[in-house]
Amino acid sequence: MAQAAIELIGINKSFGAVRANRDINLEVARGTIHGIVGENGAGKSTLMSILYGFYQADSGEIRVGGKPVSINTSNDAIALGIGMVHQHFMLVDNFTVLENVILGAENDVLLKSSIAKARSELDRLEREYGLEVDPDAIIEELPVGLQQRVEILKALYRGAEILILDEPTGVLTPAEADHLFRILKQLKDQGKTIVLITHKLREIMAITDTVSVMRQGTMVATRVTKETTVGELAELMVGRRVLLRVEKGQSEAGAVKLSVKNLTVKDSRGVTMVDNVSFDVRGGEIVGIAGVAGNGQSELLEAISGIRHAVSGEVMLEGKPIDLTGKADPGELRDRGLAHVPEDRHHVGLVLAFEENENSILGYHDDERYLKGPFLDVDAIMADAKDKIEKYDIRPGNPRLKTANFSGGNQQKIVLAREMEQDPGVLIVGQPTRGVDVGAIEFIHKRLIAMRDQGKAVLVVSVELDEIRSLSDRILVMFAGRVVGERGPDATEGELGLLMAGVEHQEAAE
Amino acid sequence: MSTPYAKLPAWADYGLIPVINLAVAFIVAGFVVMLVGENPFRAAVILVEGAFGKGTGIAFTLFYATTFIFTGLSVAVAAHCSLFNIGTEGQAYIGGLGIALVCLSFDSVLPWWVIFPIAIVAAAAFGALWGLIPAYLQAKRGSHIVITTIMFNFIAASVMVYLLVGPLKPAGSQAPQTRNFLAGAELPKLNWIIELFGAKIRSAPLNICFLLALVMAFLVWLLIWRTRLGYEMRTYGHSPKAARYAGISETRIIITAMMISGALAGMMALNPVMGDQHNVAIDFVSGAGYVGIAVALMGRLHPVGIVLAAILFGMLYQGGAELAFEMPAISRDMIVIIQGLVILFAGALEHMFRPYIQALFASVSPKSVGMQAVKGTGA
């Protein structure tokens, strides 16, 4: 094996009583791409944060290029040639590319020589690695794929020899992801070392040389990518074999339960986010809306569920119109049988500071079942919460526990239990399994299909193509606020990917 | 990844940490006392004895505490709805106006037990009204409640000055205050309760409002944690987006919360006005509204915590007065410094010692912090 660029030896890190990393050993060879996979909360990000100086390990040793080092701040890491591209970009939106690149590396008061130096250096980097970006473009005007490129440039500008990427493809279209992978390969050929954190096994298989699997804070295995399979890695991640595709029977679509006609929605800046969208969802079918995040799916869900006002259009729920002019109250729609699992469970679907039982009535808190006059019927709420915990296998099964203390998957189950147990006629779900571990994904998918089989109309929005393809009976693709295509569940990923990227659907159909 | 929550057992959260914060505040205050050349231990003894040593001291301490319970509850109710009501001061002041109008009208014809309920309603209504306007501006216009309530404190002060040097001042009087109420508007004292325990009381203003404050503390607990309205307020307080999702009207919840907060603030005026001075004088609130912010924060927005914090601040007020009297080197301002230190450590630096205590608990007993030990570690 080539000389190690990074060695982590016996790393331990606890947050309070949570042991996020336990006795982690990791060796990444110079000039390779090393993947780290694991479920949410497995400790991947913590480990990389230790390497990048955001956290200090409780014990253990870090060696960079064979020498033991101590990394206390991200400046130490940068000085050692370690760069990081975060999942959420650390860019100043209203700065230019150039200004962002020199941010934190400015050397003079008037910036003149810094900028000149940065410009020539950027030029060199762009030529060398094929990272074309206009240095004078304003960040907020760039698509996400390019913004990410700026992040990479930032790291390279600071002399990074080791590049850590945290879930880099979460926001990218398949085409953008492919481009990113080409860049990463190029960087590798130039001798850079790359650590890629992801939970997408396909990416690991496509691009890495070696891969390490983390589970519950420990490093359970390291494999040479060529010698392993997706199935093996998935099994290592969760500790058991999982179904990557849910079994489901034919759908028996019934009457139209939710009908959207010519719906147009603008955001707070007045930008049209949903542009003249029409579709129907029938009882007994799951309609999936695919698309790269930010193409109007969120606004569509919010408008249908009464959270956001629509500019024009018509939405019929069980044959009766919904008032879209702003008088539509989510509470009223709930009474009419529309259940909504929002995309953002942390800020919308749940109140994290609440106890589990309090969240199990959110939105239904004015239901007579949970009230005694103006007072909450605490006994009824607790009994109800316990019932849902049992039915949905929510763990830990303690309704008095603060919701923030549940894992992502269990938080999502709390929301799903609340919405599904109301026996709604129409269920709309945003990102059903975002940030949810593999075990819970399977459970959630099965529940959604069970809803469908009971004759409910289910509308699912997800940026995970796999999920859309495995759940949906019909797939709608949204791009730039419009529905650009409808496909059956057997559509190929490439076909959907082209639609998602906004390539004309005539082309995509070929 | 998200920062894992390490939760402390309730007794440590609500008991141990405040006690540690308080202890540190007093140690630092002790150094300040040393700096001016006095013996900090003797000062502490004087302070505590002044507040709790004699019946009169206890009565005064509880009298001050009564005021702070009302203002603390007022701040807390708004805070549960994530509204920072700085206007408790002004709402209490205007509440006093409501009481004055009731008392001046009826004190010659009605007994106290009829006037008292009317005055409670008037105080609450006037305070609520003074909270309503900033709430409306916040809900409908987006004017920040912190700014508007501060401005309303000034407006309240100006209105009261105008009324107390003009329309409400008896003709021929030199003092900027209403005429003294007649016996019908004087609330019964509670000194007999303390005398039951064998302590002697000379003259102290502790009155029936103390019991009213305790009742309100219970009602606030009921409101926040046991009613639908409280649930909605807390939902909005933690996450306006979740409230919107749950079909809770933003306008309605902001206005309701601020009116309840204002009503509690207004009721504070009952204690000094009807229980002690028997008139409404200029600046009778004298900063109790601002102390309420500290009390609410220190009491962690929980009524029980607020009652305890209010008693602590009552002690600082009463014991501090004794201290300033006994130790000439310690002026009234020094007492304010000590109070400031308590606010600093108990309020602003509340989380300073928490991580260490959490780490301590975690290492001694992981279960106690609500975390399951990771399987296989034997921890």
Contacts between the chains, C-beta under 8 A, distances in Angstrom:
chain1	res1	chain2	res2	distance
A	14	B	362	7.3
A	15	B	3	6.7
A	15	B	4	4.3
A	15	B	6	6.6
A	16	B	4	6.2
A	16	B	5	7.7
A	16	B	6	2.5
A	16	B	358	5.1
A	16	B	359	7.0
A	16	B	362	4.8
A	16	B	369	5.8
A	16	B	371	6.7
A	17	B	6	6.0
A	17	B	362	4.2
A	17	B	366	4.0
A	17	B	369	5.0
A	17	B	371	3.7
A	17	B	373	7.3
A	17	B	379	7.8
A	18	B	4	4.1
A	18	B	6	7.1
A	18	B	371	5.8
A	18	B	374	7.7
A	19	B	374	5.1
A	19	B	377	6.8
A	19	B	379	7.8
A	20	B	1	7.6
A	20	B	4	7.1
A	22	B	374	7.3
A	22	B	377	7.4
A	40	B	1	7.5
A	41	B	1	6.6
A	43	B	1	7.8
A	44	B	1	7.9
A	45	B	1	4.3
A	46	B	1	6.0
A	216	B	374	6.4
A	216	B	375	7.5
A	217	B	374	6.5
A	305	B	245	7.7
A	306	B	247	7.8
A	307	B	244	5.7
A	307	B	245	6.0
A	329	B	247	5.2
A	329	B	249	7.8
A	330	B	244	7.0
A	330	B	245	5.9
A	330	B	246	6.9
A	330	B	247	4.3
A	331	B	246	7.0
A	331	B	247	2.4
A	331	B	248	7.7
A	332	B	247	7.0
A	334	B	247	6.6
A	340	B	245	7.4
A	342	B	245	6.0
A	344	B	241	7.4
A	347	B	239	5.3
A	347	B	241	4.9
A	347	B	242	6.5
A	348	B	239	7.4
A	348	B	241	4.7
A	348	B	242	5.5
A	348	B	244	7.9
A	348	B	245	4.8
A	349	B	242	7.2
A	349	B	245	6.8
A	350	B	242	6.8
A	351	B	234	7.5
A	351	B	235	5.6
A	351	B	238	4.5
A	351	B	239	5.3
A	351	B	242	5.1
A	352	B	238	7.5
A	352	B	239	8.0
A	353	B	238	4.9
A	354	B	234	7.4
A	354	B	235	7.7
A	354	B	238	7.0
A	358	B	231	7.0
A	362	B	235	6.8
A	362	B	242	6.6
A	362	B	245	7.7
A	362	B	246	5.0
A	363	B	245	6.5
A	363	B	246	4.0
A	363	B	247	6.2
A	365	B	228	6.0
A	365	B	231	5.4
A	365	B	232	7.1
A	365	B	235	8.0
A	365	B	246	6.9
A	366	B	228	6.5
A	366	B	247	7.8
A	371	B	228	6.0
A	374	B	227	5.1
A	374	B	228	5.9
A	374	B	229	6.7
A	375	B	222	7.8
A	375	B	226	5.4
A	375	B	227	5.4
A	375	B	228	7.3
A	376	B	226	5.7
A	376	B	227	6.5
A	376	B	228	6.2
A	376	B	231	6.1
A	378	B	226	7.1
A	396	B	372	7.0
A	401	B	370	7.2
A	402	B	5	6.8
A	402	B	7	6.7
A	404	B	2	8.0
A	404	B	5	5.2
A	405	B	5	5.3
A	405	B	7	6.9
A	405	B	370	6.6
